[in-house]
């Protein structure tokens, strides 16, 4: 029996990605070799846009008034497909979240879709989104109109486990500064008001609060400033804390309860305090059902085995500013598995694994899966119409 005919559109996209695969892997390794922190990803941006510019993408640098954000566009179809590329690293441990893989896979998907953009009637937009680890680049780009015409948004993130319908937690990034009064810690301690003690009391209160948190609520932090010398009563001290919850409503409740702990530290020590939001609040991921279904089919066809859907909600992946995007635009943020030797994200071992052979395969497979997902949805008349209607309605609301 003869083999069924190959799908010409998928084949053309796949072949474009295959032809670029060495370039994509080299891009992943190059970004990994020079890790850059939030809003400082100058070299990473230059490396990421280069293959897109060579393919004929129109490049806009510094979008949303963010020097390391970009928008690369190709085609003129009515359905605008957004592919998000992250490239920021973590302090001291570099690309321990594998954003080098995200950027390279985003470029690969963009190149594959550019090959078939006219046939599909799509505009392909690769969005360079800085400062995911801290700073909320996507939130700022969303607020400043960069996503206004995007009908569907996708990206793929590496991890130790294959998860198609990845979930995340809502996140508040807080800085709490306590103000006391300096004094000589031995000669005149009674004249001091100890901001370091305020930090201690607040952290004890937060620790006791943990046993009464709702399911999915988390809090964790560090002392950013605890004083300057043992013989000076600290007149200033600072806590840096992340609060997380399964959704925005639960996060609001947790924030109120944590705020009472911060206030208790100040009250008990005679200090004052101020709470600052250090970065935009991240909302939880809400994967679009149709995009998720298409992605699951495509990644499975590539020989990968994502965990069962009923297990996905039990495996939240920390927090991401892609959650804010998926609460406004139909989108997905799947996790593609790499062999990290037992390491998980944000561990040095995961940074090392992000350029191994399995990471290189993830770059190519991630590119293929994202491109094939976009092709499948763009050719599904029901889903295409749905996405266009949602996009048009959103743009009318903006106007």
Buried (B, 14 or more C-beta within 10 A) or exposed (E): EEEEEEEEBBEBBBEBBBEBBEBBBBBBBBBBEBBBBBBBBEBBBEBBBBBBEEBEBEBBBEBBEBBBBBBBBBBEBEBBBBBBBBBBBBEEBBBBBBBBBBBBBBBBBBBBBBBBBEBBBBBBBBBBBBBBBBBBBBBBBBEBEBBBBBBBBBBBBBBBBBBBBBBBBBBBBBBBBBBBBBBEBEEEEEEBBBBBBBBBBBBBBBEEBEEEBEEBBBBEBEBBBBBEEEEEBBBBBBBBBBBBBBBBEBBBEBBEBBBEBBBBBBBBBBBBBEBEEBBBBBBBBBBBEBBBBBBBBBBBEBEBEBBEEEEBEEBBBBBBBBBBBBBBBBBBBBBBBBBBEEBEBEBEBBBBBBBBEBBBBBBBBBBBBBBBBBBBBBBBEEBBEBBBEBBEEBEEEEE
